[in-house]
Amino acid sequence: MKLSNRLTIKEILERTIEHFTKYEIHNPRLDAEVLLADLLGLERIQLYVRYDQPLKKDEIDQYRERIILRSKKVPVQYIVGHQEFMSLDFVVGKGVLIPRPETEHLVETVINFIKEKEMESPLIVDIGTGSGAIAVSLAHYISNARVVGVDISPEALEIAKKNVEKHLLIDRVTFLNGSFLKPIINAGLKPQVVVSNPPYIRRNDLEKLQAEVKMEPKLALDGGIDGLDAYRQIIAQSVEIDPDILAFEVGFDQARDVAEMLEKNFAEIHIIKDLAGINRVVIGKRNQAG
């Protein structure tokens, strides 16, 4: 898309929306506005107030680069480098899964459980921490919690550490590199709470995902043949640490299968729906006799 050097905000948005529509971008207006507002350091609503403001050449050049990336289906969050989650702003990049609104139900469920139990200085483990969005959010909203995030990807952990620093939580959030609960077991830790949004896409469904989602790390998406591999491993390994609660995000049709796995080791099983009415969170509460 050709952009002249004397375009106003209104003109450049109109051209970008038309261009994105041609390239079958799902939300052409929203994406055009988000990319420009972020570039200019404005809120989206401020773009309308400044519709007639001309853009500088370097602003147009930078915006053009963003348009090219988005036209190639690079997610907006990777282009701007951040995403909101639990009303907090997180650094994101190509090495991590983009935090999504449905995962907030998982975080809220854990927060409610800890507050109901009035846990003092609970140790929480976040398996597959990625950007650290879950770990940081839990530490932010539970001021007495200590959180350990685990991820097999060193690249993901580098981004997670940036988010811990950004939210001033380096004294209460730490990370371990490794597979599922193995680093926790090896370290001799005994967390009261284990939480995870593991990879749960069926392997045969990976190619059916939107182009944008395919750009996210396969490691964070591929749940094996039936999408349940990570749940099996985490639940099996959890026996060695015996947490009070094990909480998962699950795919739209996986809640019953995950609940049945948890029933072997946990006395209470709860399935929680998201705002769309989809079974999104499955929790196992420890068998008190164990």
Backbone as CSV, one residue per row, in Angstrom:
resi,resn,N_x,N_y,N_z,CA_x,CA_y,CA_z,C_x,C_y,C_z
1,MET,0.841,-1.195,0.000,0.000,0.000,0.000,0.877,1.247,0.000
2,LYS,0.659,2.142,-0.948,1.443,3.366,-1.030,0.855,4.436,-0.119
3,LEU,1.728,5.069,0.645,1.305,6.146,1.527,2.124,7.387,1.206
4,SER,1.438,8.494,1.000,2.160,9.743,0.743,2.681,10.285,2.064
5,ASN,3.475,11.334,1.988,4.113,11.867,3.196,3.314,12.986,3.858
6,ARG,2.090,13.276,3.372,1.315,14.381,3.953,-0.122,13.944,4.225
7,LEU,-0.259,12.785,4.850,-1.581,12.250,5.162,-2.006,12.668,6.568
8,THR,-3.321,12.880,6.733,-3.866,13.127,8.061,-4.205,11.780,8.693
9,ILE,-4.489,11.805,9.989,-4.879,10.579,10.692,-6.107,9.960,10.028
10,LYS,-7.090,10.779,9.687,-8.316,10.276,9.049,-8.002,9.608,7.715
11,GLU,-7.194,10.236,6.920,-6.885,9.705,5.590,-6.111,8.389,5.668
12,ILE,-5.137,8.345,6.557,-4.320,7.135,6.636,-5.123,5.961,7.194
13,LEU,-6.031,6.254,8.120,-6.884,5.187,8.648,-7.816,4.651,7.571
14,GLU,-8.420,5.538,6.791,-9.333,5.104,5.731,-8.627,4.205,4.729
15,ARG,-7.415,4.589,4.354,-6.652,3.783,3.394,-6.244,2.434,3.994
16,THR,-5.885,2.454,5.263,-5.456,1.221,5.919,-6.616,0.255,6.086
17,ILE,-7.771,0.784,6.447,-8.957,-0.065,6.603,-9.310,-0.733,5.271
18,GLU,-9.242,0.035,4.206,-9.515,-0.517,2.873,-8.495,-1.601,2.520
19,HIS,-7.238,-1.341,2.829,-6.167,-2.292,2.548,-6.350,-3.573,3.362
20,PHE,-6.631,-3.435,4.658,-6.821,-4.601,5.518,-8.024,-5.425,5.077
21,THR,-9.067,-4.741,4.641,-10.256,-5.450,4.155,-9.899,-6.305,2.940
22,LYS,-9.097,-5.760,2.058,-8.647,-6.478,0.865,-7.846,-7.718,1.255
23,TYR,-7.063,-7.612,2.323,-6.242,-8.732,2.769,-6.965,-9.630,3.781
24,GLU,-8.262,-9.443,3.923,-9.120,-10.277,4.765,-8.682,-10.301,6.230
25,ILE,-8.290,-9.126,6.717,-8.025,-8.971,8.146,-9.372,-8.909,8.857
26,HIS,-9.506,-9.682,9.931,-10.818,-9.881,10.556,-11.446,-8.592,11.089
27,ASN,-10.662,-7.774,11.751,-11.167,-6.503,12.307,-10.369,-5.341,11.722
28,PRO,-10.611,-4.999,10.470,-9.763,-4.004,9.800,-9.724,-2.651,10.487
29,ARG,-10.866,-2.123,10.915,-10.880,-0.809,11.567,-10.195,-0.865,12.922
30,LEU,-10.543,-1.834,13.717,-9.943,-1.959,15.047,-8.427,-2.081,14.950
31,ASP,-7.958,-2.952,14.072,-6.516,-3.163,13.956,-5.795,-1.915,13.449
32,ALA,-6.395,-1.252,12.475,-5.793,-0.021,11.942,-5.661,1.030,13.044
33,GLU,-6.699,1.172,13.850,-6.698,2.172,14.916,-5.726,1.814,16.040
34,VAL,-5.720,0.536,16.429,-4.824,0.108,17.505,-3.364,0.314,17.116
35,LEU,-3.026,-0.065,15.892,-1.642,0.067,15.428,-1.202,1.528,15.358
36,LEU,-2.118,2.400,14.931,-1.759,3.812,14.815,-1.740,4.494,16.184
37,ALA,-2.744,4.215,17.001,-2.795,4.832,18.326,-1.569,4.451,19.148
38,ASP,-1.183,3.189,19.088,-0.003,2.735,19.829,1.251,3.437,19.318
39,LEU,1.371,3.582,18.018,2.528,4.241,17.419,2.634,5.697,17.865
40,LEU,1.489,6.367,17.949,1.472,7.786,18.289,1.405,8.037,19.798
41,GLY,1.275,6.959,20.582,1.182,7.120,22.028,-0.139,7.710,22.473
42,LEU,-1.203,7.363,21.742,-2.537,7.892,22.037,-3.499,6.779,22.403
43,GLU,-4.623,7.161,23.041,-5.745,6.246,23.188,-6.500,6.235,21.863
44,ARG,-7.190,5.142,21.570,-7.905,5.064,20.288,-8.881,6.212,20.105
45,ILE,-9.587,6.580,21.163,-10.600,7.640,21.066,-9.972,8.967,20.662
46,GLN,-8.699,9.154,21.012,-8.012,10.408,20.684,-7.752,10.553,19.187
47,LEU,-7.749,9.449,18.473,-7.559,9.523,17.023,-8.694,10.318,16.380
48,TYR,-9.904,10.148,16.890,-11.069,10.837,16.318,-11.003,12.338,16.601
49,VAL,-10.492,12.689,17.759,-10.357,14.100,18.119,-9.311,14.777,17.234
50,ARG,-8.330,13.988,16.799,-7.224,14.538,16.013,-7.280,14.103,14.539
51,TYR,-8.468,13.827,14.054,-8.633,13.318,12.687,-7.876,14.123,11.624
52,ASP,-7.831,15.456,11.791,-7.220,16.313,10.768,-5.733,16.554,10.987
53,GLN,-5.175,15.919,12.017,-3.751,16.103,12.312,-2.901,15.406,11.255
54,PRO,-1.986,16.146,10.589,-1.099,15.502,9.607,-0.018,14.697,10.311
55,LEU,0.398,13.619,9.679,1.435,12.775,10.246,2.802,13.138,9.679
56,LYS,3.822,12.954,10.493,5.190,13.206,10.049,5.650,12.038,9.173
57,LYS,6.668,12.301,8.386,7.163,11.277,7.473,7.615,10.027,8.217
58,ASP,8.347,10.206,9.332,8.829,9.027,10.044,7.677,8.240,10.662
59,GLU,6.596,8.924,11.067,5.422,8.240,11.596,4.747,7.407,10.511
60,ILE,4.653,7.983,9.317,4.053,7.270,8.195,4.907,6.059,7.819
61,ASP,6.222,6.236,7.828,7.121,5.128,7.494,6.992,3.985,8.498
62,GLN,6.923,4.326,9.775,6.788,3.295,10.812,5.425,2.609,10.729
63,TYR,4.409,3.398,10.433,3.066,2.830,10.325,2.988,1.890,9.120
64,ARG,3.648,2.265,8.043,3.677,1.412,6.851,4.271,0.048,7.189
65,GLU,5.340,0.036,7.987,5.963,-1.228,8.391,4.981,-2.088,9.188
66,ARG,4.196,-1.440,10.026,3.199,-2.174,10.815,2.098,-2.743,9.907
67,ILE,1.696,-1.967,8.920,0.663,-2.422,7.987,1.138,-3.651,7.228
68,ILE,2.385,-3.647,6.810,2.940,-4.785,6.077,2.930,-6.038,6.940
69,LEU,3.354,-5.905,8.196,3.364,-7.050,9.102,1.961,-7.585,9.336
70,ARG,1.019,-6.677,9.564,-0.361,-7.127,9.824,-0.965,-7.774,8.588
71,SER,-0.614,-7.275,7.406,-1.113,-7.864,6.163,-0.623,-9.295,5.994
72,LYS,0.521,-9.595,6.632,1.067,-10.953,6.592,0.504,-11.812,7.718
73,LYS,-0.515,-11.306,8.388,-1.245,-11.982,9.467,-0.445,-12.092,10.767
74,VAL,0.579,-11.247,10.913,1.255,-11.174,12.207,0.270,-10.563,13.204
75,PRO,0.040,-11.187,14.358,-0.922,-10.651,15.328,-0.576,-9.226,15.758
76,VAL,-1.596,-8.431,15.972,-1.409,-7.047,16.404,-0.561,-6.991,17.670
77,GLN,-0.801,-7.926,18.594,-0.086,-7.907,19.871,1.420,-8.076,19.685
78,TYR,1.828,-8.885,18.706,3.248,-9.049,18.445,3.830,-7.774,17.820
79,ILE,3.030,-7.081,17.040,3.510,-5.868,16.373,3.710,-4.735,17.384
80,VAL,2.732,-4.548,18.272,2.843,-3.462,19.250,3.672,-3.883,20.470
81,GLY,3.795,-5.211,20.669,4.658,-5.713,21.731,4.049,-5.799,23.106
82,HIS,2.735,-5.686,23.183,2.108,-5.812,24.506,0.633,-6.187,24.386
83,GLN,0.052,-6.645,25.514,-1.352,-7.048,25.547,-1.886,-6.876,26.958
84,GLU,-3.115,-6.414,27.083,-3.735,-6.269,28.402,-4.304,-7.598,28.863
85,PHE,-4.154,-7.867,30.156,-4.689,-9.086,30.766,-4.932,-8.791,32.234
86,MET,-6.111,-9.089,32.724,-6.466,-8.816,34.121,-6.215,-7.348,34.479
87,SER,-6.499,-6.453,33.522,-6.326,-5.003,33.689,-4.864,-4.607,33.897
88,LEU,-3.954,-5.483,33.532,-2.520,-5.200,33.599,-1.948,-5.273,32.183
89,ASP,-0.868,-4.553,31.951,-0.261,-4.540,30.624,0.962,-5.455,30.603
90,PHE,0.998,-6.369,29.630,2.072,-7.359,29.553,2.861,-7.248,28.266
91,VAL,4.178,-7.392,28.409,5.055,-7.500,27.245,4.803,-8.854,26.604
92,VAL,4.644,-8.883,25.281,4.516,-10.151,24.566,5.417,-10.123,23.332
93,GLY,5.738,-11.303,22.861,6.565,-11.430,21.666,6.335,-12.781,21.042
94,LYS,6.995,-13.047,19.942,6.751,-14.268,19.181,7.045,-15.548,19.959
95,GLY,7.772,-15.448,21.043,8.104,-16.649,21.807,7.051,-17.082,22.797
96,VAL,5.938,-16.329,22.906,4.922,-16.676,23.908,3.523,-16.624,23.319
97,LEU,2.639,-17.382,23.942,1.223,-17.328,23.610,0.664,-15.975,24.040
98,ILE,-0.196,-15.407,23.236,-0.801,-14.115,23.564,-1.869,-14.323,24.643
99,PRO,-1.795,-13.625,25.775,-2.818,-13.780,26.823,-4.203,-13.449,26.278
100,ARG,-5.180,-14.278,26.664,-6.538,-14.124,26.146,-7.539,-13.899,27.271
101,PRO,-8.634,-13.210,26.974,-9.640,-12.894,28.004,-10.189,-14.125,28.722
102,GLU,-10.367,-15.251,27.996,-10.950,-16.423,28.647,-10.063,-16.980,29.761
103,THR,-8.770,-16.715,29.678,-7.862,-17.206,30.710,-8.034,-16.425,32.013
104,GLU,-8.642,-15.261,31.945,-8.903,-14.488,33.159,-9.821,-15.263,34.110
105,HIS,-10.684,-16.119,33.567,-11.558,-16.930,34.424,-10.735,-17.877,35.287
106,LEU,-9.662,-18.401,34.728,-8.774,-19.291,35.483,-8.121,-18.532,36.633
107,VAL,-7.604,-17.357,36.352,-6.943,-16.544,37.373,-7.933,-16.141,38.471
108,GLU,-9.113,-15.700,38.066,-10.121,-15.276,39.044,-10.563,-16.428,39.937
109,THR,-10.646,-17.620,39.361,-11.034,-18.802,40.134,-10.004,-19.098,41.219
110,VAL,-8.739,-19.017,40.871,-7.669,-19.287,41.838,-7.644,-18.211,42.920
111,ILE,-7.806,-16.965,42.524,-7.838,-15.866,43.491,-8.965,-16.082,44.499
112,ASN,-10.143,-16.432,44.013,-11.292,-16.651,44.899,-11.046,-17.805,45.857
113,PHE,-10.448,-18.876,45.361,-10.174,-20.038,46.209,-9.218,-19.670,47.342
114,ILE,-8.157,-18.975,47.013,-7.156,-18.606,48.020,-7.753,-17.669,49.073
115,LYS,-8.597,-16.741,48.628,-9.224,-15.813,49.573,-10.233,-16.528,50.459
116,GLU,-10.985,-17.466,49.885,-11.966,-18.227,50.671,-11.273,-19.055,51.753
117,LYS,-10.125,-19.634,51.396,-9.383,-20.475,52.335,-8.514,-19.652,53.299
118,GLU,-8.449,-18.333,53.037,-7.644,-17.434,53.857,-6.205,-17.962,54.006
119,MET,-5.645,-18.386,52.897,-4.283,-18.921,52.910,-3.267,-17.830,53.244
120,GLU,-2.334,-18.163,54.103,-1.275,-17.224,54.457,-0.020,-17.546,53.645
121,SER,0.463,-16.580,52.912,1.659,-16.742,52.077,1.630,-18.018,51.243
122,PRO,0.571,-18.208,50.443,0.482,-19.427,49.636,1.578,-19.475,48.570
123,LEU,2.062,-20.678,48.309,2.998,-20.889,47.213,2.191,-21.403,46.019
124,ILE,2.240,-20.664,44.928,1.483,-20.995,43.721,2.465,-21.339,42.607
125,VAL,2.168,-22.391,41.878,2.986,-22.761,40.724,2.153,-22.618,39.457
126,ASP,2.712,-21.928,38.487,2.068,-21.720,37.186,2.833,-22.520,36.137
127,ILE,2.205,-23.575,35.628,2.867,-24.469,34.682,2.615,-24.011,33.242
128,GLY,3.704,-23.827,32.492,3.592,-23.303,31.128,3.339,-21.809,31.188
129,THR,4.154,-21.118,31.937,3.883,-19.722,32.285,3.909,-18.769,31.096
130,GLY,4.667,-19.100,30.037,4.688,-18.240,28.845,5.135,-16.826,29.157
131,SER,4.268,-15.861,28.895,4.581,-14.454,29.160,4.600,-14.122,30.647
132,GLY,4.148,-15.071,31.460,4.056,-14.811,32.899,2.778,-14.111,33.291
133,ALA,1.822,-14.014,32.367,0.593,-13.269,32.638,-0.174,-13.827,33.837
134,ILE,-0.297,-15.148,33.910,-1.014,-15.759,35.032,-0.231,-15.564,36.324
135,ALA,1.051,-15.879,36.293,1.891,-15.773,37.495,1.914,-14.353,38.044
136,VAL,2.128,-13.379,37.166,2.198,-11.975,37.597,0.845,-11.501,38.108
137,SER,-0.224,-11.878,37.429,-1.564,-11.453,37.858,-1.894,-11.994,39.240
138,LEU,-1.561,-13.258,39.471,-1.835,-13.848,40.782,-1.037,-13.146,41.878
139,ALA,0.225,-12.867,41.614,1.050,-12.175,42.606,0.561,-10.747,42.833
140,HIS,0.097,-10.120,41.764,-0.392,-8.736,41.858,-1.650,-8.650,42.715
141,TYR,-2.577,-9.570,42.512,-3.869,-9.492,43.190,-3.918,-10.261,44.509
142,ILE,-2.907,-11.086,44.776,-2.816,-11.765,46.077,-1.497,-11.318,46.700
143,SER,-1.563,-10.291,47.490,-0.344,-9.600,47.944,0.568,-10.445,48.821
144,ASN,0.041,-11.527,49.403,0.881,-12.360,50.267,1.355,-13.631,49.569
145,ALA,1.069,-13.758,48.267,1.423,-14.980,47.544,2.852,-14.962,47.027
146,ARG,3.429,-16.147,46.974,4.691,-16.361,46.276,4.373,-17.238,45.064
147,VAL,4.936,-16.909,43.926,4.581,-17.623,42.699,5.837,-18.085,41.973
148,VAL,5.796,-19.330,41.516,6.869,-19.876,40.691,6.276,-20.253,39.333
149,GLY,6.804,-19.668,38.280,6.367,-20.002,36.933,7.340,-20.983,36.304
150,VAL,6.800,-21.979,35.602,7.637,-22.986,34.953,7.364,-22.983,33.453
151,ASP,8.424,-23.022,32.656,8.244,-23.143,31.210,9.448,-23.857,30.625
152,ILE,9.196,-24.627,29.591,10.280,-25.366,28.935,11.046,-24.483,27.967
153,SER,10.474,-23.322,27.635,11.085,-22.419,26.658,11.887,-21.304,27.327
154,PRO,13.197,-21.270,27.145,14.008,-20.175,27.701,13.584,-18.827,27.120
155,GLU,13.163,-18.808,25.862,12.721,-17.566,25.229,11.489,-17.011,25.937
156,ALA,10.563,-17.901,26.271,9.365,-17.475,26.991,9.721,-16.911,28.361
157,LEU,10.650,-17.566,29.041,11.019,-17.118,30.383,11.686,-15.750,30.370
158,GLU,12.392,-15.431,29.300,12.991,-14.100,29.193,11.902,-13.032,29.132
159,ILE,10.840,-13.314,28.410,9.725,-12.362,28.327,8.999,-12.304,29.666
160,ALA,8.806,-13.458,30.291,8.140,-13.495,31.598,8.897,-12.664,32.629
161,LYS,10.224,-12.742,32.604,11.037,-11.964,33.551,10.862,-10.466,33.330
162,LYS,10.708,-10.066,32.078,10.466,-8.645,31.786,9.160,-8.185,32.422
163,ASN,8.150,-9.054,32.397,6.863,-8.682,32.976,6.905,-8.635,34.499
164,VAL,7.694,-9.500,35.087,7.865,-9.447,36.541,8.545,-8.137,36.939
165,GLU,9.558,-7.765,36.197,10.252,-6.504,36.470,9.331,-5.312,36.237
166,LYS,8.565,-5.377,35.167,7.656,-4.283,34.824,6.644,-4.029,35.930
167,HIS,6.179,-5.096,36.557,5.161,-4.963,37.599,5.741,-5.019,39.011
168,LEU,7.063,-4.876,39.100,7.751,-4.736,40.382,7.475,-5.898,41.331
169,LEU,7.603,-7.118,40.790,7.287,-8.303,41.592,8.459,-9.288,41.685
170,ILE,9.672,-8.784,41.467,10.821,-9.690,41.451,11.083,-10.350,42.810
171,ASP,10.513,-9.784,43.877,10.714,-10.371,45.195,9.733,-11.507,45.487
172,ARG,8.683,-11.640,44.644,7.677,-12.673,44.931,7.388,-13.617,43.763
173,VAL,7.934,-13.336,42.598,7.718,-14.210,41.439,9.060,-14.647,40.870
174,THR,9.252,-15.949,40.778,10.480,-16.502,40.208,10.106,-17.529,39.139
175,PHE,11.104,-17.947,38.365,10.841,-18.876,37.272,11.846,-20.015,37.254
176,LEU,11.372,-21.165,36.786,12.209,-22.335,36.598,12.033,-22.846,35.172
177,ASN,13.129,-23.279,34.579,13.097,-23.811,33.221,12.975,-25.334,33.284
178,GLY,11.966,-25.869,32.589,11.809,-27.321,32.589,10.439,-27.747,32.140
179,SER,10.191,-29.048,32.205,8.954,-29.643,31.702,7.939,-29.873,32.811
180,PHE,6.803,-29.226,32.698,5.677,-29.401,33.621,6.130,-29.282,35.081
181,LEU,5.817,-30.264,35.936,6.111,-30.134,37.362,7.489,-30.677,37.774
182,LYS,8.235,-31.188,36.802,9.535,-31.777,37.154,10.462,-30.808,37.878
183,PRO,10.592,-29.541,37.434,11.482,-28.614,38.169,11.007,-28.351,39.596
184,ILE,9.710,-28.379,39.802,9.149,-28.151,41.136,9.471,-29.342,42.040
185,ILE,9.287,-30.542,41.502,9.598,-31.764,42.263,11.085,-31.826,42.583
186,ASN,11.905,-31.535,41.582,13.364,-31.585,41.770,13.845,-30.562,42.805
187,ALA,13.128,-29.430,42.884,13.511,-28.384,43.842,12.964,-28.652,45.238
188,GLY,12.156,-29.698,45.363,11.602,-30.039,46.670,10.527,-29.075,47.148
189,LEU,9.894,-28.363,46.225,8.865,-27.401,46.598,7.518,-28.096,46.809
190,LYS,6.713,-27.552,47.720,5.396,-28.114,48.021,4.334,-27.009,47.913
191,PRO,3.957,-26.663,46.693,2.965,-25.589,46.513,1.572,-26.003,46.959
192,GLN,0.842,-25.039,47.493,-0.554,-25.292,47.827,-1.444,-25.256,46.586
193,VAL,-1.008,-24.489,45.601,-1.827,-24.273,44.406,-1.010,-24.508,43.147
194,VAL,-1.566,-25.282,42.225,-0.966,-25.455,40.904,-2.004,-25.007,39.876
195,VAL,-1.581,-24.129,38.998,-2.476,-23.585,37.975,-1.804,-23.727,36.620
196,SER,-2.610,-23.977,35.576,-2.002,-24.130,34.260,-3.005,-23.876,33.140
197,ASN,-2.534,-23.153,32.143,-3.234,-23.057,30.862,-2.315,-23.777,29.868
198,PRO,-2.410,-25.115,29.817,-1.454,-25.888,29.026,-1.839,-25.935,27.550
199,PRO,-0.957,-26.438,26.700,-1.338,-26.635,25.299,-2.467,-27.660,25.217
200,TYR,-3.559,-27.314,24.535,-4.670,-28.271,24.482,-5.334,-28.398,23.101
201,ILE,-4.680,-27.902,22.067,-5.217,-28.068,20.720,-4.855,-29.461,20.202
202,ARG,-5.824,-30.155,19.647,-5.543,-31.464,19.049,-4.591,-31.281,17.871
203,ARG,-3.640,-32.174,17.762,-2.598,-32.026,16.749,-3.168,-31.896,15.334
204,ASN,-4.190,-32.654,15.038,-4.784,-32.606,13.702,-5.529,-31.300,13.438
205,ASP,-5.791,-30.539,14.503,-6.527,-29.274,14.346,-5.598,-28.070,14.201
206,LEU,-4.303,-28.274,14.376,-3.368,-27.149,14.336,-3.402,-26.422,12.997
207,GLU,-3.506,-27.174,11.920,-3.510,-26.565,10.591,-4.814,-25.827,10.293
208,LYS,-5.844,-26.081,11.086,-7.143,-25.431,10.875,-7.241,-24.094,11.603
209,LEU,-6.248,-23.795,12.413,-6.280,-22.563,13.192,-6.151,-21.343,12.290
210,GLN,-6.614,-20.189,12.788,-6.446,-18.935,12.054,-4.957,-18.684,11.802
211,ALA,-4.680,-17.978,10.718,-3.294,-17.704,10.344,-2.548,-17.008,11.479
212,GLU,-3.233,-16.097,12.186,-2.604,-15.369,13.278,-2.195,-16.314,14.407
213,VAL,-3.085,-17.253,14.747,-2.805,-18.191,15.835,-1.641,-19.106,15.469
214,LYS,-1.543,-19.465,14.200,-0.451,-20.325,13.752,0.912,-19.680,13.968
215,MET,0.940,-18.351,14.108,2.206,-17.660,14.334,2.641,-17.717,15.800
216,GLU,1.741,-18.166,16.678,2.099,-18.329,18.084,2.869,-19.643,18.238
217,PRO,3.667,-19.785,19.297,4.525,-20.959,19.428,3.743,-22.271,19.446
218,LYS,4.127,-23.180,18.570,3.456,-24.482,18.477,3.542,-25.225,19.801
219,LEU,4.653,-25.025,20.497,4.869,-25.679,21.785,3.761,-25.333,22.781
220,ALA,3.195,-24.126,22.648,2.149,-23.677,23.568,0.753,-24.047,23.090
221,LEU,0.663,-24.671,21.925,-0.635,-25.007,21.335,-0.879,-26.503,21.213
222,ASP,0.156,-27.259,20.868,0.025,-28.674,20.531,-0.193,-29.528,21.775
223,GLY,-1.428,-30.025,21.920,-1.761,-30.850,23.074,-1.711,-32.339,22.809
224,GLY,-1.122,-32.717,21.675,-1.051,-34.140,21.346,-2.241,-34.580,20.508
225,ILE,-2.342,-35.860,20.274,-3.382,-36.400,19.396,-4.782,-36.004,19.853
226,ASP,-5.072,-36.162,21.136,-6.412,-35.832,21.636,-6.455,-34.503,22.387
227,GLY,-5.340,-33.787,22.433,-5.304,-32.491,23.107,-5.137,-32.568,24.610
228,LEU,-4.963,-33.782,25.141,-4.982,-33.955,26.597,-3.630,-34.380,27.190
229,ASP,-2.591,-34.423,26.372,-1.287,-34.912,26.849,-0.779,-34.146,28.071
230,ALA,-0.850,-32.810,28.015,-0.310,-32.000,29.116,-1.073,-32.239,30.413
231,TYR,-2.391,-32.379,30.313,-3.190,-32.625,31.521,-2.775,-33.941,32.176
232,ARG,-2.588,-34.966,31.377,-2.190,-36.272,31.915,-0.881,-36.164,32.689
233,GLN,0.093,-35.489,32.091,1.412,-35.402,32.729,1.373,-34.565,33.999
234,ILE,0.684,-33.430,33.949,0.625,-32.558,35.128,-0.109,-33.246,36.271
235,ILE,-1.227,-33.887,35.971,-2.004,-34.567,37.011,-1.208,-35.718,37.613
236,ALA,-0.532,-36.489,36.764,0.275,-37.610,37.263,1.407,-37.113,38.155
237,GLN,2.083,-36.049,37.740,3.207,-35.518,38.512,2.746,-34.828,39.795
238,SER,1.509,-34.326,39.799,1.017,-33.591,40.974,0.907,-34.480,42.210
239,VAL,0.827,-35.787,42.001,0.732,-36.716,43.129,1.949,-36.572,44.042
240,GLU,3.087,-36.234,43.457,4.322,-36.129,44.244,4.389,-34.870,45.103
241,ILE,3.569,-33.869,44.781,3.618,-32.633,45.568,2.323,-32.386,46.334
242,ASP,1.248,-33.094,45.978,-0.023,-33.078,46.708,-0.542,-31.663,46.993
243,PRO,-0.837,-30.876,45.963,-1.344,-29.515,46.177,-2.787,-29.514,46.697
244,ASP,-3.186,-28.428,47.331,-4.572,-28.288,47.786,-5.529,-28.136,46.611
245,ILE,-5.045,-27.498,45.558,-5.898,-27.257,44.396,-5.073,-27.351,43.119
246,LEU,-5.674,-27.951,42.111,-5.085,-28.018,40.780,-6.126,-27.433,39.828
247,ALA,-5.796,-26.324,39.182,-6.764,-25.601,38.349,-6.251,-25.489,36.915
248,PHE,-7.120,-25.843,35.958,-6.757,-25.831,34.547,-7.709,-24.975,33.723
249,GLU,-7.176,-24.355,32.671,-8.020,-23.915,31.566,-8.117,-25.099,30.614
250,VAL,-9.292,-25.270,29.991,-9.483,-26.397,29.069,-10.110,-25.917,27.769
251,GLY,-9.997,-26.735,26.736,-10.639,-26.455,25.471,-12.147,-26.622,25.588
252,PHE,-12.876,-26.163,24.584,-14.340,-26.064,24.662,-15.045,-27.401,24.923
253,ASP,-14.425,-28.537,24.571,-15.081,-29.833,24.746,-14.263,-30.798,25.605
254,GLN,-13.363,-30.256,26.423,-12.439,-31.111,27.171,-12.718,-31.184,28.669
255,ALA,-13.651,-30.411,29.163,-13.860,-30.302,30.609,-14.169,-31.649,31.259
256,ARG,-15.059,-32.418,30.663,-15.440,-33.693,31.264,-14.258,-34.659,31.314
257,ASP,-13.473,-34.725,30.243,-12.314,-35.620,30.220,-11.297,-35.243,31.293
258,VAL,-11.027,-33.936,31.424,-10.063,-33.481,32.432,-10.614,-33.713,33.834
259,ALA,-11.899,-33.489,34.021,-12.522,-33.712,35.328,-12.395,-35.178,35.745
260,GLU,-12.588,-36.093,34.808,-12.473,-37.516,35.115,-11.044,-37.884,35.511
261,MET,-10.064,-37.248,34.890,-8.668,-37.491,35.271,-8.413,-37.044,36.712
262,LEU,-8.985,-35.902,37.063,-8.761,-35.329,38.395,-9.456,-36.128,39.496
263,GLU,-10.536,-36.802,39.152,-11.328,-37.516,40.155,-10.534,-38.599,40.887
264,LYS,-9.472,-39.099,40.268,-8.674,-40.158,40.889,-7.904,-39.661,42.110
265,ASN,-7.572,-38.366,42.128,-6.727,-37.828,43.200,-7.335,-36.679,43.987
266,PHE,-8.458,-36.155,43.511,-9.066,-34.998,44.170,-10.516,-35.277,44.539
267,ALA,-10.885,-34.849,45.743,-12.214,-35.149,46.268,-13.304,-34.309,45.621
268,GLU,-13.009,-33.040,45.387,-13.999,-32.129,44.811,-13.559,-31.688,43.428
269,ILE,-14.448,-31.792,42.471,-14.169,-31.339,41.112,-15.206,-30.288,40.730
270,HIS,-14.747,-29.175,40.203,-15.661,-28.116,39.777,-15.354,-27.723,38.330
271,ILE,-16.412,-27.529,37.560,-16.286,-27.055,36.187,-16.941,-25.685,36.105
272,ILE,-16.210,-24.703,35.592,-16.688,-23.317,35.560,-16.780,-22.826,34.128
273,LYS,-17.896,-22.195,33.806,-18.131,-21.693,32.452,-17.554,-20.282,32.292
274,ASP,-17.193,-19.940,31.052,-16.772,-18.571,30.770,-17.987,-17.740,30.393
275,LEU,-17.781,-16.505,29.993,-18.898,-15.606,29.695,-19.706,-16.053,28.482
276,ALA,-19.104,-16.912,27.657,-19.812,-17.422,26.479,-20.573,-18.709,26.802
277,GLY,-20.525,-19.126,28.065,-21.228,-20.331,28.461,-20.460,-21.612,28.166
278,ILE,-19.180,-21.483,27.830,-18.344,-22.647,27.520,-17.628,-23.111,28.788
279,ASN,-17.592,-24.412,29.009,-16.850,-24.958,30.141,-15.370,-24.635,29.944
280,ARG,-14.839,-23.744,30.771,-13.504,-23.189,30.509,-12.476,-23.539,31.584
281,VAL,-12.924,-23.718,32.821,-12.003,-23.986,33.923,-12.428,-25.253,34.646
282,VAL,-11.458,-26.115,34.939,-11.712,-27.327,35.730,-10.779,-27.308,36.928
283,ILE,-11.347,-27.495,38.108,-10.569,-27.452,39.343,-10.715,-28.754,40.109
284,GLY,-9.596,-29.236,40.633,-9.630,-30.349,41.555,-9.175,-29.864,42.912
285,LYS,-9.970,-30.136,43.934,-9.591,-29.791,45.312,-9.166,-31.063,46.033
286,ARG,-8.121,-30.972,46.793,-7.466,-32.135,47.398,-8.405,-32.990,48.241
287,ASN,-8.192,-34.296,48.138,-8.887,-35.252,48.997,-8.350,-35.089,50.416
288,GLN,-9.203,-34.637,51.306,-8.748,-34.309,52.659,-8.200,-35.512,53.407
289,ALA,-8.565,-36.710,52.968,-8.070,-37.908,53.622,-6.645,-38.245,53.173
290,GLY,-6.216,-37.555,52.067,-4.902,-37.857,51.506,-3.814,-37.073,52.177
